[in-house]
Amino acid sequence: MTKPYHHGDLRRELIRHALAEITENGVPALSLRELARRAGVSHAAPAHHFGDKTGLLTAIATEGFTLLADTLEAARVRGFLETGVAYVSFAVEHPAHFTVMFGPVGEGDADLAAARDRAGAILDEGVVDLPHPPAEADRHDAAIAAWSLVHGFATLWLNGALSLGSDADPRTTARRIVTALLAGEPGPTTEPRTSAKA
């Protein structure tokens, strides 16, 4: 029997349950029927808010890029290094969002495009904070290189593909790696070096 719903924002609650399901079982396991069961609402309720699974994932991705942009914007005042660390921190704290954001969802959705563009613009603009800023014509390439570094590290971390000490912290490790890149030499050796798992 469907339980009565007493929360004030069903859409937000459905997204919360969807994120929990993705964290536990991955995106393929997510279904609107299971989402309704988790939330204790009728099977029609998720479809009313999102249309279908793609609509739900698009809403999650839009929320994720909005949160990421807010995170990067707050960190940028502390410089390029901390902006990169903030990117990794976001991925670690919001792994379900992070997974969905870079999947095949939301093509043509205006809200998702705006949120994605806002986050991308902060990364693009952030390269002017480098010790040796690239020429204006090279800024976009520099931003892609910086994004590739922190996104790649975050993805490897979340996938468990890095061999690190049991007490390794993703933020500390990311800070060391980005510092080493900026300096052109090894950074502080407060944690073991990273290496890919065989």
GULUM-844354 format. One record per residue (C-alpha): x, y, z. Coordinates in Angstrom, 2 decimals. Layout:
<atoms>
+---------+---------+---------+
!       u !       v !       w !
+---------+---------+---------+
!       X !       Y !       Z !
...
+---------+---------+---------+
</atoms>
This chain:
<atoms>
+---------+---------+---------+
!       u !       v !       w !
+---------+---------+---------+
!    0.00 !    0.00 !    0.00 !
!    1.36 !    3.44 !   -0.90 !
!    2.25 !    5.50 !    2.14 !
!    0.97 !    9.08 !    2.34 !
!    3.56 !   11.68 !    1.49 !
!    4.04 !   14.44 !    4.03 !
!    7.08 !   16.33 !    2.80 !
!    6.79 !   19.77 !    1.31 !
!    8.97 !   19.29 !   -1.78 !
!    8.33 !   15.96 !   -3.46 !
!   10.58 !   16.73 !   -6.42 !
!   13.58 !   17.34 !   -4.15 !
!   12.77 !   14.25 !   -2.12 !
!   12.60 !   12.10 !   -5.24 !
!   16.00 !   13.37 !   -6.35 !
!   17.39 !   12.56 !   -2.92 !
!   16.14 !    8.99 !   -3.15 !
!   17.45 !    8.68 !   -6.71 !
!   20.91 !    9.78 !   -5.60 !
!   20.85 !    7.18 !   -2.83 !
!   19.88 !    4.47 !   -5.32 !
!   22.66 !    5.50 !   -7.73 !
!   25.21 !    5.50 !   -4.89 !
!   24.14 !    2.03 !   -3.79 !
!   23.48 !    0.29 !   -7.11 !
!   24.56 !    2.51 !  -10.01 !
!   22.66 !    4.37 !  -12.71 !
!   21.47 !    1.27 !  -14.63 !
!   19.55 !    0.03 !  -11.57 !
!   17.60 !    3.27 !  -11.22 !
!   13.91 !    3.07 !  -12.17 !
!   10.96 !    5.36 !  -11.57 !
!    9.02 !    2.46 !  -10.04 !
!   11.75 !    1.76 !   -7.49 !
!   12.08 !    5.47 !   -6.84 !
!    8.37 !    5.69 !   -6.05 !
!    8.68 !    2.74 !   -3.70 !
!   11.60 !    4.33 !   -1.87 !
!    9.75 !    7.62 !   -1.49 !
!    6.49 !    5.96 !   -0.48 !
!    4.44 !    7.59 !   -3.23 !
!    2.33 !    6.39 !   -6.15 !
!    4.07 !    4.98 !   -9.21 !
!    2.82 !    7.95 !  -11.21 !
!    4.43 !   10.58 !   -8.98 !
!    8.00 !   10.45 !  -10.39 !
!    6.70 !   10.53 !  -13.96 !
!    4.62 !   13.59 !  -13.09 !
!    7.76 !   15.47 !  -12.04 !
!   10.37 !   14.13 !  -14.48 !
!    8.54 !   12.44 !  -17.35 !
!   10.88 !    9.47 !  -17.56 !
!   14.26 !    8.22 !  -16.35 !
!   16.11 !   10.52 !  -18.75 !
!   14.23 !   13.49 !  -17.35 !
!   15.17 !   12.46 !  -13.82 !
!   18.84 !   12.07 !  -14.74 !
!   18.77 !   15.44 !  -16.50 !
!   17.42 !   17.05 !  -13.33 !
!   20.18 !   15.40 !  -11.28 !
!   22.86 !   16.53 !  -13.75 !
!   21.50 !   20.10 !  -13.73 !
!   21.55 !   20.19 !   -9.95 !
!   25.06 !   18.76 !   -9.98 !
!   26.48 !   21.37 !  -12.34 !
!   24.78 !   24.11 !  -10.32 !
!   26.37 !   22.81 !   -7.11 !
!   29.73 !   22.44 !   -8.86 !
!   29.60 !   26.01 !  -10.18 !
!   28.77 !   27.31 !   -6.69 !
!   31.67 !   25.30 !   -5.25 !
!   34.17 !   26.51 !   -7.84 !
!   33.01 !   30.10 !   -7.57 !
!   33.54 !   30.10 !   -3.81 !
!   36.99 !   28.53 !   -4.16 !
!   38.23 !   30.73 !   -6.97 !
!   38.89 !   33.66 !   -4.66 !
!   41.60 !   31.45 !   -3.09 !
!   43.33 !   30.89 !   -6.42 !
!   43.79 !   28.29 !   -9.12 !
!   45.14 !   25.59 !   -6.81 !
!   42.18 !   25.69 !   -4.45 !
!   39.75 !   25.77 !   -7.35 !
!   41.21 !   22.49 !   -8.55 !
!   41.04 !   20.99 !   -5.08 !
!   37.42 !   22.16 !   -4.80 !
!   36.59 !   20.27 !   -8.00 !
!   37.97 !   17.05 !   -6.51 !
!   36.22 !   17.74 !   -3.22 !
!   32.90 !   18.15 !   -5.03 !
!   33.33 !   14.82 !   -6.80 !
!   34.15 !   13.03 !   -3.55 !
!   31.24 !   14.60 !   -1.67 !
!   28.71 !   14.17 !   -4.53 !
!   29.72 !   10.95 !   -6.31 !
!   26.21 !   10.18 !   -7.62 !
!   25.84 !   13.66 !   -9.08 !
!   29.34 !   13.42 !  -10.57 !
!   28.55 !   10.11 !  -12.28 !
!   25.33 !   11.38 !  -13.83 !
!   26.69 !   14.80 !  -14.86 !
!   29.11 !   13.34 !  -17.36 !
!   26.81 !   10.67 !  -18.74 !
!   24.66 !   10.81 !  -21.89 !
!   21.74 !   12.82 !  -20.51 !
!   19.94 !   16.07 !  -21.14 !
!   20.79 !   16.68 !  -24.77 !
!   19.13 !   19.93 !  -25.75 !
!   17.95 !   20.77 !  -22.23 !
!   18.35 !   24.53 !  -21.72 !
!   18.65 !   24.45 !  -17.92 !
!   21.32 !   21.76 !  -18.02 !
!   23.25 !   23.60 !  -20.73 !
!   23.18 !   26.82 !  -18.71 !
!   24.40 !   25.12 !  -15.54 !
!   27.13 !   23.27 !  -17.43 !
!   28.25 !   26.45 !  -19.20 !
!   28.42 !   28.34 !  -15.91 !
!   30.71 !   25.73 !  -14.34 !
!   32.83 !   25.60 !  -17.49 !
!   33.19 !   29.37 !  -17.60 !
!   34.59 !   29.43 !  -14.06 !
!   37.20 !   26.84 !  -15.06 !
!   38.03 !   28.79 !  -18.21 !
!   38.40 !   32.05 !  -16.31 !
!   40.42 !   30.41 !  -13.55 !
!   43.52 !   29.92 !  -15.69 !
!   44.22 !   33.65 !  -15.48 !
!   45.12 !   32.96 !  -11.84 !
!   48.04 !   30.74 !  -12.85 !
!   51.52 !   31.97 !  -11.86 !
!   52.27 !   32.28 !  -15.58 !
!   48.87 !   32.87 !  -17.23 !
!   48.55 !   31.64 !  -20.81 !
!   48.01 !   34.04 !  -23.66 !
!   44.36 !   34.81 !  -24.27 !
!   44.32 !   32.65 !  -27.41 !
!   45.57 !   29.68 !  -25.38 !
!   43.32 !   30.03 !  -22.36 !
!   40.68 !   27.56 !  -23.44 !
!   43.30 !   24.87 !  -24.12 !
!   44.87 !   25.59 !  -20.74 !
!   41.47 !   25.26 !  -19.07 !
!   40.88 !   21.90 !  -20.77 !
!   44.28 !   20.71 !  -19.57 !
!   43.52 !   21.80 !  -16.00 !
!   40.05 !   20.25 !  -16.11 !
!   41.48 !   17.00 !  -17.47 !
!   43.90 !   16.83 !  -14.55 !
!   41.39 !   17.30 !  -11.74 !
!   38.55 !   15.43 !  -13.47 !
!   40.83 !   12.50 !  -14.26 !
!   42.14 !   12.37 !  -10.71 !
!   38.62 !   12.56 !   -9.26 !
!   37.39 !    9.80 !  -11.56 !
!   40.32 !    7.53 !  -10.75 !
!   39.79 !    8.16 !   -7.04 !
!   36.07 !    7.37 !   -7.16 !
!   36.72 !    4.22 !   -9.20 !
!   39.32 !    2.98 !   -6.74 !
!   41.92 !    2.88 !   -9.50 !
!   44.73 !    4.54 !   -7.52 !
!   47.12 !    2.74 !   -5.18 !
!   47.41 !    5.07 !   -2.20 !
!   48.03 !    4.65 !    1.49 !
!   45.00 !    3.68 !    3.58 !
!   45.03 !    7.11 !    5.24 !
!   45.31 !    9.06 !    1.97 !
!   42.98 !   12.02 !    1.61 !
!   41.79 !   12.98 !   -1.89 !
!   41.99 !   16.71 !   -1.22 !
!   45.51 !   16.57 !    0.17 !
!   46.66 !   14.36 !   -2.68 !
!   45.02 !   16.59 !   -5.30 !
!   46.61 !   19.67 !   -3.73 !
!   50.03 !   18.03 !   -3.92 !
!   49.58 !   16.96 !   -7.53 !
!   48.36 !   20.36 !   -8.72 !
!   51.13 !   22.09 !   -6.75 !
!   53.71 !   19.85 !   -8.43 !
!   52.27 !   20.70 !  -11.84 !
!   52.33 !   24.43 !  -11.16 !
!   55.87 !   24.30 !   -9.81 !
!   57.18 !   21.96 !  -12.48 !
!   58.75 !   19.82 !   -9.77 !
!   57.59 !   17.34 !   -7.10 !
!   55.44 !   18.81 !   -4.37 !
!   55.54 !   18.02 !   -0.62 !
!   55.88 !   14.31 !    0.07 !
!   53.38 !   14.08 !    2.93 !
!   51.65 !   11.11 !    1.30 !
!   52.77 !    8.20 !   -0.89 !
!   53.03 !    8.86 !   -4.61 !
!   50.10 !    7.76 !   -6.72 !
!   50.40 !    4.80 !   -9.04 !
!   47.92 !    3.01 !  -11.25 !
!   46.74 !   -0.39 !  -10.11 !
!   47.93 !   -3.26 !  -12.23 !
+---------+---------+---------+
</atoms>
